[in-house]
Amino acid sequence: MIPKNCPIFKLSVIVLFLITIFTGCDLFMPSGGDTTLTGDLIKFNESGEIVSLNEYSSINSLYEEDGFAATDSGESAGTSREVVEPDIFKIEGDRLYLANTHNGLIILDITNKETPRLLGKVKTEGTPYEMYLSGNEVILLLSQAGSWDQSRVMSIDISNPESAQPGSSVDLDGYIVDNRLVDHILYVVTNDYSSQDDAEEDDNTITVSSLSNIYSTLVTAIDINSMSETGSLSVSGYSNAIHVTEESLYTSSSSGNYWDNGESLISRYDISDGAGTLTETGSFTIRGAVADRFKMDEYDGYFRCISYDWNSRTTIIYSIDWAIPSAPVCHHEPLFLAEGERLFGTRFGDDFAYVVTFLQTDPLYVIKFTNPDSPEVIGELAEIPGWSDHIEIIGDKLFTLGVDDVSGWKVKVSYFDVSTPESPDLIDSLILGDNTGYSFSMASWDYKRINFQEYLEAWAIPFSWYDNEDYTYKNCVSLIKIEPASLTEWITLPHPADVKRTMNVESNIVYTYSNEVITAFTIEGEDSYTLKSELVLAENITGIYPLSDDTGIKMVSAGWGSETYLKPFKLADYDSTDSLGQIEVVNSGYWYFTGTEDILSKGDYLYSLINLYSDSDRGTYIYTYKFSHPSAPVLDKRVKLSDNISYYEDYPQKQNRGAFSRVSENIYSVQLHNGIKLIQIINGEEPLILSFIESDTQSYFVADQICYINTTEYSDSWDDYYKNYLSAYDLTDPESPEFLFKVTVPGQVLYKESETVFMSYYISYPRVTNRWEWGSPDYCLISFTVENESSNINGILELEKGLSSYFSNEDLFAFFSGNDYLNYDYGIAEDMAWYPYRSQAKDLFTIKLNKTLVPVLTKIEEFDTGDSWFSSSMIPFETAEGDENLAITSDESVWVFTMNNGTLLLNKEVPRASGMEYGGVYRIMGENLYEAEGFGGIVRTEL
């Protein structure tokens, strides 16, 4: 929940505004099909009832059977061939196939339309982008496959949905711009980026003109029957959009940034042979940049496009004669439009194009192409508030989606009459979303989220809105009825997440689909519906905690400002979205939801440390959740710790490893904004505040019931810019902490080795205390002692790189060194979970200090990290035999070390699940490592 006065809330509104104003909504819209919708799509009788939907099949062919059909072999040249567009879902009989960002390919049984049932899923390396259905195979396109700038086309055998298996694949350089299937040939356009070091050089000099070669637009043809590449061509610059017909593929590529592009290159590729051969037949240079696929069109031998020149803030229209493929020509001077305004929604019809620009109001222009060699503006409707991002042509009417900016930022749908092109007219408009907040629709960027529900004869518009009264985001789908002279918001269906698609699967049954959930509604009439089922597809698991030997608790949150739940589950069913019960977590009310470092698990109880920001409840609290009956958890108690907000700072690293730090049995410390409170937590009893240590704490750790606090004091003197201090308090009597000392120390103290030896971490920028001068080592570990209220350095160990993570006990200090930056590390202490960042650490080192005061570094030679990405945390655990072990995770393996007399011995390497890339939240229960991977679910590794 985000308060309206929160700076993050304000920032989100500004970001949305900047994205739209400075880049244009269409720029980020995933490219889709090239179908131009013309003709009388809707006809009304005298009573105003719809009597004809003769052209709507061309809309829904993008989503239903015709749109995903693929022949087994190519047609000969000259034969009409279907240009098929991809999507993220496909219904085939009683099967629903979903390209799910979180879980790869998901297959559902929808025999009973009211209750979809999971049949199978195929996890993928990379993020599902779009897909096609071809016989018994799904052709799945993946982005970030292997690395951020690699893509992949993969076939998946679905002949047995319960055990669908990946098949052959083709890897592509770059990230996907768009793609089309023409018969059995798939054409994929990617943008490939090469660093300046990889760019072509002449006499070791890279000229300005060669900089455009850093980006390349790649066109690749793939035969999906053999899953083999049949051709590939490239052109310099990056592409935003493509246009595909039976015989031609067009790309628009630009160099430089969108806002300073002077020119773009329109390239045509001949794809008419049907065998996957690519031939570049000609190109034409235009002024400005083409933002999306709706600004490109081929009609009657002419290629028409609408570009935008950011430098002059001008919309430019071209009609290019491409009758001679190798020699395109524009017979007219470019048509300049709306100088000083931004270009937004556009759409081409047969002889017309419709263009929306915006400065302070929303003009709609009608462009006539009856004479393609001389396009002209023949109509204009001005003074409409806001703007339109997307346009659907419905006969001689336009249905648009955009933004109303009069009373904040709201989703607006409009209905225009263009039957008289010279005098376009606004018939009606609707503002979607509650009046108390702003609303927005991702359909402005992804037009496939808008579709026509044939059975219900209504347009589906998904959108989200922010409620300023209860500070929550809400997601829904509005079903809009089009009448001859009006628009009606007929039904609004709620959804727990951002809606990707809406599917009218039967006369009165509608599915709403997000990456996380698919819901089934029955529609009874105007503003009347029933939620029949809700199938969870993926959960954002942000924490995992033990409850008993066979039961755990997962924390689940949809994300920003959304509800967060604690859900008990059986450890044996760790990879399922099923749970024994759930309870909503009282949320922080700020830009983040309750994190795992804020949770203490103890017996049948979970203790949540949160900040509340509302005027009535502002402060820091501990909430107690009781799980003695997992199927019916309850919120038991709450205790207020402070009227102000807790302050968790981890610079550079802290040893207490979480918001709750264990002092002794049932005694814990909590860091607040102005000090540390000691709290007694006994299972089942209300937390009791014992005492408070006031301090401007940066970080702290507890060892042997002594609390050590790191602070920094700044001065105006450049010669002594700041000093680091270490304070110590004896917590033997937690109700009366005893101050021991405060001394100047060299750097940030990490841990205490013995009664007098400490280890600190030091970086030279800008400077640390008056002990150090410029030219000191960039990174080092320092051993020092505290005697007579002063610190004395014993030894300094210089490091080539900074610390990325570390672990310490009374015998051992182990750390990764391999990053140029400090890693802000959350971790584990007794009952708390790990919540690490990742780091590409290269070397593992150990230091033993109990025999000498001078740190001596030992590298673990046997531990070859290679190019693996490692979690920043090292996880200690004890085996059933009592051996002390240390587990370290990478993207490929879990490495298990045995700790013995101050040394680390590599015990074994356990492969992790394939397809995992990011370190998540770690918890060892028994001898298994459970990892909460966000939307990737829970992964278990047997140690």
Summary of the structure (lengths in Angstrom):
residues: 943
radius of gyration: 31.3
end to end distance: 38.6
largest distance: 99.1
contacts: 3258
relative contact order: 0.06
helix: 7%
strand: 52%
